[in-house]
Amino acid sequence: MSSFFESFGRPTGALKVVAVNGSPSFPSKTNALVEEIIARLGEQVSVESVIINVGDLVPFFGASFADPSTPVGVALAQIAEADLLIAASPIYKGSYTGLFKHVFDVLPPAALADKPVLLVATGGSERHTLALEHQFRPLFGFFQADTLPLAIYGHDSEFENYLVTGEGLSSRIDRAVARALPFVSADAREASLHPVI
Ligand SMILES: Cc1cc2nc3c(=O)[nH]c(=O)nc-3n(C[C@H](O)[C@H](O)[C@H](O)COP(=O)(O)O)c2cc1C
C-alpha cells in the first residue's frame, strides 16, 4: 500500500529546501537564522539547500523575470521546485521588506499551491513577532500554500556576530523543525504515525 506521502507526491529522497531571505544587507541576521534552521533540518533528514538572498537579485529585477536564463528567473524556478520553502525576511516597518514582496510579486500565482512554507522573520525587538501571522501568512494564503503552523521569529539580542546565540531562539528553532518534519518528510511522517512506545 502506498504511503500518505507517496500518494501526494511528497519527497522520499533528499529534501529540497529553498530559502528566500528578504534582507537587502549582507551579512544578515535573517540569513544566519535561515542557515541555522537548515542545519537543524539536516540533523534530522537528508537536505539539499539553496538560500536566495534577495539583495543579490536587485541589479536583475529590471530584466524579464519570465526568462529562465536570468538570475531572477533561476530563483523563481528554484522556489517553484522546492519541497520546503523557507520564507524569511527582516521586519521593516512592521512587515516583510519591499524586496521580499517583489520576489513573490513576480512569482506565478500557481507556483506555491500546496507547498509547505516555513515562515521566518527577524526584528529589532520582540514587538513585531505577530507580523508573521498578520503580514507573512496572508501573502502565502494568496498562493494557496501550506504555511506550517509554527513560524520562527528571532530578535536582535538573540544574535552575536551574525550567529544565533540566544537559547530561547535555539529551542524555538528545534520546536518548529520538529513540527515541520511530518509535513515534509516521508520518514518523519511514518515515525509520527507509528510512534515508538
Ligand atoms: C529600514 C528598517 C526598518 C526596520 N523596521 C523594523 C520594525 O518595524 N520592527 C522591528 O522589530 N525591527 C525593525 N528593523 C530592524 C530589523 O528588522 C532587524 O535588525 C533585522 O534583524 C535585520 O535583519 P538583517 O540583518 O537580516 O538585515 C528595521 C530595520 C531597518 C533597516
The ligand as an SDF file (V2000), in Angstrom:
LIG
                    3D

 31 33  0  0  0  0  0  0  0  0999 V2000
   14.5540   50.2450    7.3950 C   0  0  0  0  0  0  0  0  0  0  0  0
   14.4430   49.3680    8.5990 C   0  0  0  0  0  0  0  0  0  0  0  0
   13.1930   49.1990    9.1990 C   0  0  0  0  0  0  0  0  0  0  0  0
   13.0640   48.3700   10.3230 C   0  0  0  0  0  0  0  0  0  0  0  0
   11.8220   48.2350   10.8950 N   0  0  0  0  0  0  0  0  0  0  0  0
   11.6880   47.3950   11.9630 C   0  0  0  0  0  0  0  0  0  0  0  0
   10.3990   47.1990   12.5430 C   0  0  0  0  0  0  0  0  0  0  0  0
    9.3910   47.7520   12.1430 O   0  0  0  0  0  0  0  0  0  0  0  0
   10.3210   46.3390   13.6130 N   0  0  0  0  0  0  0  0  0  0  0  0
   11.4230   45.6840   14.1180 C   0  0  0  0  0  0  0  0  0  0  0  0
   11.2890   44.8960   15.0740 O   0  0  0  0  0  0  0  0  0  0  0  0
   12.6530   45.8560   13.5690 N   0  0  0  0  0  0  0  0  0  0  0  0
   12.8040   46.6940   12.5040 C   0  0  0  0  0  0  0  0  0  0  0  0
   14.0430   46.8630   11.9310 N   0  0  0  0  0  0  0  0  0  0  0  0
   15.1900   46.0520   12.4580 C   0  0  0  0  0  0  0  0  0  0  0  0
   15.4450   44.8200   11.5970 C   0  0  0  0  0  0  0  0  0  0  0  0
   14.2540   44.0980   11.3220 O   0  0  0  0  0  0  0  0  0  0  0  0
   16.4010   43.8330   12.3140 C   0  0  0  0  0  0  0  0  0  0  0  0
   17.5790   44.4630   12.7100 O   0  0  0  0  0  0  0  0  0  0  0  0
   16.6910   42.6330   11.4440 C   0  0  0  0  0  0  0  0  0  0  0  0
   17.2000   41.5920   12.2560 O   0  0  0  0  0  0  0  0  0  0  0  0
   17.7030   42.9120   10.3260 C   0  0  0  0  0  0  0  0  0  0  0  0
   17.8730   41.7350    9.5800 O   0  0  0  0  0  0  0  0  0  0  0  0
   19.1040   41.5070    8.5900 P   0  0  0  0  0  0  0  0  0  0  0  0
   20.3760   41.5640    9.4090 O   0  0  0  0  0  0  0  0  0  0  0  0
   18.8680   40.1490    8.0090 O   0  0  0  0  0  0  0  0  0  0  0  0
   19.0320   42.5870    7.5470 O   0  0  0  0  0  0  0  0  0  0  0  0
   14.2030   47.6960   10.8350 C   0  0  0  0  0  0  0  0  0  0  0  0
   15.4540   47.8790   10.2280 C   0  0  0  0  0  0  0  0  0  0  0  0
   15.5780   48.7120    9.1310 C   0  0  0  0  0  0  0  0  0  0  0  0
   16.9450   48.8940    8.4940 C   0  0  0  0  0  0  0  0  0  0  0  0
  1  2  1  0
  2  3  1  0
  2 30  2  0
  3  4  2  0
  4  5  1  0
  4 28  1  0
  5  6  2  0
  6  7  1  0
  6 13  1  0
  7  8  2  0
  7  9  1  0
  9 10  1  0
 10 11  2  0
 10 12  1  0
 12 13  2  0
 13 14  1  0
 14 15  1  0
 14 28  1  0
 15 16  1  0
 16 17  1  0
 16 18  1  0
 18 19  1  0
 18 20  1  0
 20 21  1  0
 20 22  1  0
 22 23  1  0
 23 24  1  0
 24 25  2  0
 24 26  1  0
 24 27  1  0
 28 29  2  0
 29 30  1  0
 30 31  1  0
M  END
$$$$
